[in-house]
Amino acid sequence: MSKVIVQTTGQFMLINGDVEIDPLKPTLVERTAFINNALSNGKLKLLLGDVPDDSVQADVEGLLAPKETKPKAKDKAN
């Protein structure tokens, strides 16, 4: 299953088995039927899909950080 980063849409915790999603805290989880159901019911919002399989919760902040864009080099006409 793919991993995603989700966040609750309110001040409540979601628990399913060993998965705990704290209130309003971005959380890395596997995309399961429980997660899909919570997303479709509006209890969760998807912050990032298709997270690398080797990612862990400690990587979340870095994965969500805005990516710096480098200015494109202009072609110089000779």
N, C-alpha and C positions, 0 to 999 in steps of 0.2 A: 504494500500500500504506500501511497505517496504521503509525504509529510507536508503540513501547512502550518501557518501561524494564524491563530484566531484570538479574538478578544470578546468577552461578554459585552452585551449591549446595556447592561445595568449593574446595579450593586448586588449581584448574586453570584454564587459559585455553582459551577456544574461539575458533577462527579459521575463517572461511569467506570466501574471497575477500578483500575489503578490510575485512571486519568482524572486529574483535578485541574480545573480551569478557574483560577482565582478571579475575583471581581476586577474588571477593567484593567487586567494585566495581560499583555501579549504573551501567548503560550504556544509552544511548539507541540503539535500532536500529530498522530497518524490520522489520515482522513478515513474515518470509519462510517458506518451507517449512522451511529449516534451523532457524530460531528455533522454529517450531511443533514440529518433531521434538525439539529439545533440551528444550523445555518438557514434552512428553509423556513423554520418557525420564527426567525428573527431574534433568537436568543444569543446567537453568535454572529460576529461579522468577520469576514475573511480579510486578513491584513496582507498575507502573502501566500500564494499558491506555489506548488512545485518547488519546495525547499529541498536542497540536496539530502539524500538519505543518511549521510553521515553527520548531519547537523545535530546539535544538542541544545538544550534550553539556554546554556550560556552564550550561544551564538546569536540569539534572537536580536539583541540590540544592534549588533553589527549588520545583520541581514536586513533590518528595517531602516538603517541609516541611509540618508539620501546619498546617492552616488554622485561623485564629482564628475562633471563633464569637462573634458579638455577641449579647448577651442580647436577647430579643424585648421590644419595648416593650409594656407592658400597656395595654390599653384602659382609659381612665379613664371611669367612669360619672359623668355630671353630674347 
